[in-house]
Amino acid sequence: MPVISFFFGIYIRMYFDDHAPPHIHVEYQGHEAFVAIETGEIIDGRLPRKAARLV
């Protein structure tokens, strides 16, 4: 999966032709989450509060 961005130890990745709704995959220190592109809301998974705010 290609890395779109990497900052402060946070990896942002995205799959081509992935399932709906459009989202990004976020990884930070062993935590993983799917974040909706349109709203910025965490769809699935969990991130520490500081990382979630940066994303």
Secondary structure, 3 states (H helix, E strand, C coil): CCEEEEECCEEEECCCCCCCCCEEEEEECCEEEEEECCCCCEEEECCCHHHHHHC
